[in-house]
Amino acid sequence: MSSAAQVLKSNYKKLYRELLAQNKRIYELHNKDQVKKQDAMLAYHKMNLLKSNKTKEEVEQIIQERKQQLQQQQAASQEAKYTNSLQLSENYRALVEIGQVQPEEKEANLLHKASVVYVVENFLRSQRQYQELLERYNPGMGMTQEEKVKKTARRVGLDVPENF
């Protein structure tokens, strides 16, 4: 195998790893959003039940049942996520197979392919690192207005009233 073919293969492996890291990060962000949505839905459901003059015991029982249903749905989505990740993995493997060297390919063509793959992998890695740095050095970027107000009040030694 020529050195250009080795460089191409190495670059494709790096690209594959970076795509898997991107996929993992996206899944974690999606999962965090799902948990927030579920908590908000449960709070809304609980509020509606309390308004309908149900006792606290009945409300707690209904909310517990709803939590169990959500956990079952989440388990099913975990299984679906696994099959989707397998499919993504197959797509990435296909990407690597595209990078396989054909015997009749010339050295210049292999070097061009290797450089393109290197640029794409480098771009993806840089974007991921940029996002990580943004999150690290701008912690308030992802906060809601309510969280910002609470943290600002805590900074000067005050507590925000509950009904605020």
Secondary structure, DSSP 8 states (H G I E B T S, - for coil): --HHHHHHHHHHHHHHHHHHHHHHHHHHHHHHHHHHHHHHHHHHHHHHHHHTT--HHHHHHHHHHHHHHHHHHHHHHHHHHHHHHHHHHHHHHHHHHHT---TT--HHHHHHHHHHHHHHHHHHHHHHHHHHHHHHH-GGGG--HHHHHHHHHHHTT----TT-
